[in-house]
Every structure is written in C-alpha cells, then in structure tokens.
Amino acid sequence: MTKPDKQYVYKIDDVLAAIELVAAKYEHSSFSWGNSSAQEVVALVDRLSQKYGDLIEAPRLANDIRELETAKMVGGANNCIDQLIRELKQHRIAKINGEIVADN
C-alpha cells in the first residue's frame, strides 16, 4: 500500500493578507524586516504564484521567504519574518494526492 502524498499549500490571497497584517503591526521599517521590506516579500509571493499558480506550496514559500531574509539579514532582526510564518499556519490547506482535503 502506497503512502498518500500529503502537501500543504496557501492561497495567494491569504498570504498577501497575512503580509499586510504583519506589515501593519511592525510597520515597513527595514529593521523589523531585517534588511528586506514587506514589498519585497509581496514581490516574492507574486513571482511564486505566477510560477506555481494560486496555491503556493507551504514549504517552498517559507524557504523562499527565509532565503530572502537571510540574504539581507541585519543584526538578526527577523521579527516580521517569524511572525509572518506563524500567521500563515492558520491559512494552511492540506492536499492529499492533489485533492484539497481541509482548510487548516
């Protein structure tokens, strides 16, 4: 018996809403976002959605956000990135064998 292929994804609208929420909380200061900005994270999400569609793979999104931040990190100030990734968890959608099975 083969193990089901389970994957987590996010809807682009949910991701953009989470970015907006976190950006409003921490403002758009470069310190809070490391040396990135909320706009750069939005641009990254837009590129991923163009490449992968409206459902963005959760691990890929988290890794790409972390890579963006790590490449520009200043003094370990990654409060926004950590908060964003925590905020996104509530929007996670499970897919098993390509079929959406749950919203969370």
N, CA and C of each residue as an Amber inpcrd file, in Angstrom:
protein
   312
   0.8470000  -1.1770000   0.0000000   0.0000000   0.0000000   0.0000000
   0.8960000   1.2450000   0.0000000   0.6780000   2.1380000  -0.9200000
   1.4950000   3.3360000  -1.0030000   0.9920000   4.4050000  -0.0300000
   1.9560000   5.1290000   0.5020000   1.6350000   6.2130000   1.4260000
   1.0480000   7.3830000   0.6440000  -0.0310000   8.0150000   1.1430000
  -0.6120000   9.1470000   0.4160000   0.3700000  10.3140000   0.3420000
   0.3150000  11.0260000  -0.7570000   1.1620000  12.1960000  -0.9650000
   0.4660000  13.4020000  -0.3410000   0.9390000  13.8070000   0.8560000
   0.3370000  14.9330000   1.5670000   1.1930000  16.1720000   1.3610000
   0.5170000  17.2750000   1.1150000   1.1950000  18.5310000   0.8370000
   0.3920000  19.6580000   1.4800000   1.0980000  20.7210000   1.8850000
   0.4110000  21.8990000   2.4010000   0.6100000  23.0580000   1.4410000
  -0.4520000  23.8080000   1.2360000  -0.4180000  24.9500000   0.3170000
  -1.1290000  26.1310000   0.9620000  -0.8950000  27.3000000   0.3680000
  -1.5910000  28.5190000   0.7710000  -2.2180000  29.1510000  -0.4540000
  -3.3730000  29.7690000  -0.2780000  -3.9630000  30.5930000  -1.3280000
  -3.2250000  31.9270000  -1.3320000  -2.9240000  32.4510000  -2.5120000
  -2.1650000  33.6920000  -2.6080000  -2.8480000  34.8290000  -1.8460000
  -4.1730000  34.9130000  -1.9040000  -4.8840000  35.9860000  -1.1940000
  -4.6690000  35.9080000   0.3140000  -4.6300000  34.6830000   0.8540000
  -4.3810000  34.5080000   2.2880000  -2.9660000  34.9490000   2.6520000
  -2.0110000  34.6360000   1.7890000  -0.6150000  35.0180000   2.0330000
  -0.4740000  36.5390000   2.0220000  -1.0660000  37.1810000   1.0170000
  -0.9710000  38.6420000   0.9160000  -1.6580000  39.3200000   2.1020000
  -2.7770000  38.7650000   2.5590000  -3.4610000  39.3250000   3.7270000
  -2.5990000  39.1880000   4.9790000  -1.9190000  38.0560000   5.1240000
  -1.0390000  37.8500000   6.2790000   0.1380000  38.8190000   6.2450000
   0.6980000  39.0550000   5.0590000   1.7980000  40.0140000   4.9320000
   1.3210000  41.4070000   5.3340000   0.1440000  41.7750000   4.8610000
  -0.4150000  43.0920000   5.1870000  -0.6250000  43.2500000   6.6960000
  -1.1480000  42.2050000   7.3280000  -1.3860000  42.2290000   8.7660000
  -0.0720000  42.4210000   9.5310000   0.9340000  41.6440000   9.1750000
   2.2200000  41.7270000   9.8710000   2.9180000  43.0540000   9.5700000
   2.8190000  43.5040000   8.3270000   3.4360000  44.7830000   7.9600000
   2.7910000  45.9270000   8.7490000   1.4780000  45.8590000   8.9500000
   0.7970000  46.9070000   9.7210000   1.2450000  46.8810000  11.1850000
   1.4720000  45.6860000  11.7070000   1.8940000  45.5640000  13.1050000
   3.3140000  46.0870000  13.3000000   4.2180000  45.7000000  12.4100000
   5.6230000  46.0670000  12.5570000   6.0070000  47.2710000  11.7210000
   5.0670000  47.7940000  10.9720000   5.3000000  48.8670000  10.0220000
   6.2410000  48.3560000   8.9250000   6.7480000  49.2540000   8.1140000
   7.5810000  48.8150000   6.9950000   9.0500000  49.1120000   7.2430000
   9.4270000  49.2290000   8.5020000  10.8160000  49.5890000   8.7870000
  11.7660000  48.4750000   8.3650000  12.9140000  48.8710000   7.8720000
  13.8920000  47.8800000   7.4250000  14.4400000  47.1020000   8.6130000
  14.4530000  47.6990000   9.8100000  14.9790000  46.9670000  10.9630000
  14.1180000  45.7600000  11.2870000  12.8040000  45.9630000  11.3300000
  11.9240000  44.8580000  11.6930000  11.9780000  43.7210000  10.6800000
  12.1150000  44.0780000   9.4150000  12.1100000  43.0670000   8.3600000
  13.5270000  42.6220000   8.0160000  14.4880000  42.8000000   8.9140000
  15.8780000  42.5510000   8.5550000  16.2490000  43.6940000   7.6320000
  16.7200000  43.4010000   6.4650000  17.0200000  44.4700000   5.5120000
  16.0920000  44.3820000   4.3060000  15.0440000  43.5620000   4.4260000
  14.0410000  43.4230000   3.3780000  12.8890000  44.3500000   3.7230000
  11.9140000  44.3940000   2.8590000  10.7110000  45.1540000   3.1550000
   9.5030000  44.2720000   2.8710000   8.3580000  44.6890000   3.3770000
   7.1330000  43.9510000   3.0960000   6.8920000  43.8830000   1.5930000
   7.2280000  44.9720000   0.8790000   7.0290000  44.9860000  -0.5700000
   7.8810000  43.9150000  -1.2620000   9.0820000  43.6860000  -0.7510000
   9.9260000  42.6440000  -1.3510000   9.3460000  41.2560000  -1.1160000
   8.7500000  41.0560000   0.0550000   8.1200000  39.7610000   0.3300000
   6.9040000  39.5770000  -0.5720000   6.1210000  40.6390000  -0.7620000
   4.9660000  40.5810000  -1.6770000   5.4370000  40.2580000  -3.0880000
   6.5220000  40.8790000  -3.5310000   7.0530000  40.6120000  -4.8760000
   7.4660000  39.1490000  -5.0080000   8.0660000  38.6020000  -3.9690000
   8.4640000  37.1900000  -3.9830000   7.2200000  36.3010000  -4.0980000
   6.1780000  36.6120000  -3.3310000   4.9250000  35.8380000  -3.3780000
   4.2920000  35.9320000  -4.7680000   4.3160000  37.1210000  -5.3560000
   3.7740000  37.2880000  -6.7130000   4.5220000  36.4280000  -7.7180000
   5.8500000  36.4060000  -7.6120000   6.6540000  35.5750000  -8.5360000
   6.3300000  34.0970000  -8.3560000   6.2120000  33.6680000  -7.1090000
   5.8850000  32.2610000  -6.8580000   4.5040000  31.9110000  -7.3830000
   3.5300000  32.8020000  -7.2240000   2.1820000  32.4990000  -7.6950000
   2.1330000  32.4540000  -9.2170000   2.9210000  33.2860000  -9.8750000
   2.9880000  33.2350000 -11.3360000   3.6110000  31.9210000 -11.8000000
   4.5790000  31.4390000 -11.0160000   5.2680000  30.2100000 -11.3950000
   4.4670000  28.9610000 -11.0390000   3.8240000  28.9680000  -9.8640000
   3.1820000  27.7520000  -9.3600000   1.6680000  27.8120000  -9.3040000
   1.0670000  28.9670000  -9.5750000  -0.3850000  29.0680000  -9.5500000
  -0.8920000  29.7010000  -8.2630000  -2.2010000  29.7260000  -8.1220000
  -2.8190000  30.3970000  -6.9790000  -2.5770000  29.6810000  -5.6640000
  -2.2850000  28.3920000  -5.7110000  -1.9670000  27.6440000  -4.4940000
  -0.4570000  27.4900000  -4.4090000   0.1480000  28.1720000  -3.4520000
   1.6030000  28.1670000  -3.3060000   1.9910000  27.1310000  -2.2660000
   2.9730000  26.3000000  -2.5870000   3.4120000  25.2630000  -1.6560000
   3.9520000  25.8940000  -0.3830000   3.4710000  25.4090000   0.7660000
   3.8470000  25.9860000   2.0560000   5.3510000  25.9000000   2.3350000
   5.9890000  24.7320000   2.1900000   7.4320000  24.6830000   2.4850000
   8.2460000  25.5650000   1.5350000   7.8760000  25.5910000   0.2650000
   8.6060000  26.4120000  -0.7100000   8.4860000  27.8890000  -0.3480000
   7.2760000  28.3180000   0.0210000   7.0700000  29.7220000   0.3870000
   7.9000000  30.0800000   1.6160000   7.8340000  29.2530000   2.6540000
   8.5950000  29.5310000   3.8760000  10.0920000  29.5740000   3.5920000
  10.5890000  28.6170000   2.8000000  12.0190000  28.5880000   2.4750000
  12.4330000  29.8180000   1.6870000  11.6250000  30.2100000   0.7170000
  11.9820000  31.3680000  -0.1090000  11.9370000  32.6580000   0.6990000
  10.9670000  32.7800000   1.6140000  10.9240000  33.9560000   2.4870000
  12.1610000  33.9810000   3.3820000  12.5080000  32.8440000   3.9390000
  13.6990000  32.7710000   4.7940000  14.9670000  33.1010000   3.9980000
  15.0720000  32.5920000   2.7640000  16.2490000  32.8850000   1.9450000
  16.3410000  34.3720000   1.6340000  15.2090000  34.9920000   1.3310000
  15.1860000  36.4280000   1.0720000  15.6870000  37.1750000   2.3050000
  15.2040000  36.7840000   3.4540000  15.5840000  37.4490000   4.6940000
  17.0390000  37.1770000   5.0540000  17.4650000  35.9310000   4.9670000
  18.8190000  35.5800000   5.3540000  19.8410000  36.3040000   4.4950000
  19.5400000  36.4450000   3.2090000  20.4700000  37.1090000   2.2970000
  20.6400000  38.5780000   2.6650000  19.6600000  39.1480000   3.3630000
  19.7040000  40.5800000   3.6620000  19.6630000  40.8430000   5.1610000
  19.8830000  39.8410000   5.9730000  19.7220000  39.9640000   7.4210000
  20.6400000  41.0190000   8.0070000  20.1050000  41.8190000   8.8830000
  20.8880000  42.8140000   9.6000000  20.6780000  42.5860000  11.0870000
  21.7360000  42.2090000  11.7870000  21.6660000  42.0560000  13.2420000
  20.6360000  41.0570000  13.7300000  20.2870000  40.0700000  12.9340000
  19.3330000  39.0420000  13.3560000  17.9260000  39.5620000  13.5780000
  17.5880000  40.7070000  12.9970000  16.2570000  41.2830000  13.2150000
  15.2600000  40.6480000  12.2640000  14.6710000  39.5400000  12.6720000
  13.7400000  38.8370000  11.7890000  12.3800000  38.6570000  12.4400000
  11.9800000  39.6000000  13.2860000  10.6800000  39.5050000  13.9600000
   9.5310000  39.3830000  12.9770000   9.5600000  40.1680000  11.9190000
   8.4570000  40.1490000  10.9590000   8.3590000  38.8090000  10.2490000
   9.5030000  38.2900000   9.8300000   9.5040000  37.0160000   9.1080000
   8.9650000  35.9060000  10.0010000   9.4410000  35.8410000  11.2430000
   8.9450000  34.8170000  12.1710000   7.4390000  34.9610000  12.3940000
   6.9880000  36.1860000  12.6020000   5.5620000  36.4300000  12.8250000
   4.7460000  36.0620000  11.5940000   5.2650000  36.3920000  10.4150000
   4.5550000  36.0680000   9.1730000   4.3980000  34.5640000   9.0170000
   5.4560000  33.8200000   9.2510000   5.3860000  32.3690000   9.0940000
   4.4160000  31.7680000  10.1200000   4.4160000  32.3070000  11.3480000
   3.4300000  31.8460000  12.3540000   2.0100000  32.1870000  11.9070000
   1.8130000  33.3850000  11.4020000   0.4870000  33.8300000  10.9450000
  -0.0320000  32.9560000   9.8000000   0.8650000  32.5440000   8.9190000
   0.4540000  31.7500000   7.7620000  -0.0670000  30.3670000   8.1350000
   0.3900000  29.8170000   9.2560000  -0.0100000  28.4520000   9.6210000
  -1.5210000  28.2880000   9.6880000  -2.2340000  29.3140000  10.1280000
  -3.6900000  29.1840000  10.2240000  -4.3620000  29.1620000   8.8590000
  -3.6510000  29.5470000   7.8050000  -4.2100000  29.5640000   6.4500000
  -3.8030000  28.3420000   5.6250000  -3.0690000  27.4400000   6.2610000
  -2.5490000  26.2720000   5.5500000  -3.6820000  25.3620000   5.0900000
  -3.5740000  24.8820000   3.8890000  -4.5670000  23.9740000   3.3030000
  -3.8740000  22.6450000   3.0170000  -4.4840000  21.5480000   3.4540000
  -3.9120000  20.2350000   3.2020000  -4.4080000  19.6880000   1.8760000
  -3.4710000  19.1010000   1.1320000  -3.8140000  18.3920000  -0.1000000
  -3.2550000  16.9840000   0.0100000  -4.0900000  16.0190000  -0.3050000
  -3.6260000  14.6210000  -0.3330000  -3.8600000  14.0960000  -1.7430000
  -2.7820000  13.6300000  -2.3410000  -2.8110000  13.1530000  -3.7210000
  -3.4370000  14.1780000  -4.6650000  -3.0940000  15.4560000  -4.4180000
  -3.5460000  16.5370000  -5.3000000  -4.9340000  17.0570000  -5.0230000
  -5.6540000  16.4380000  -4.0720000  -7.0180000  16.8620000  -3.7480000
  -7.0180000  17.6290000  -2.4320000  -7.6950000  18.7880000  -2.4200000
  -7.8060000  19.5510000  -1.1710000  -8.7050000  18.7930000  -0.2260000
  -8.1960000  18.5540000   1.0050000  -8.9650000  17.7890000   1.9810000
  -9.3830000  18.6190000   3.1810000  -8.6710000  19.7230000   3.4590000
  -9.0320000  20.5270000   4.6390000  -8.4560000  21.9210000   4.5030000
  -9.1670000  22.8630000   5.0390000  -8.6550000  24.2290000   5.1660000
  -8.1380000  24.3820000   6.5710000  -6.9020000  24.0340000   6.8220000
  -6.1300000  24.1130000   8.0790000  -5.5550000  22.7640000   8.3780000
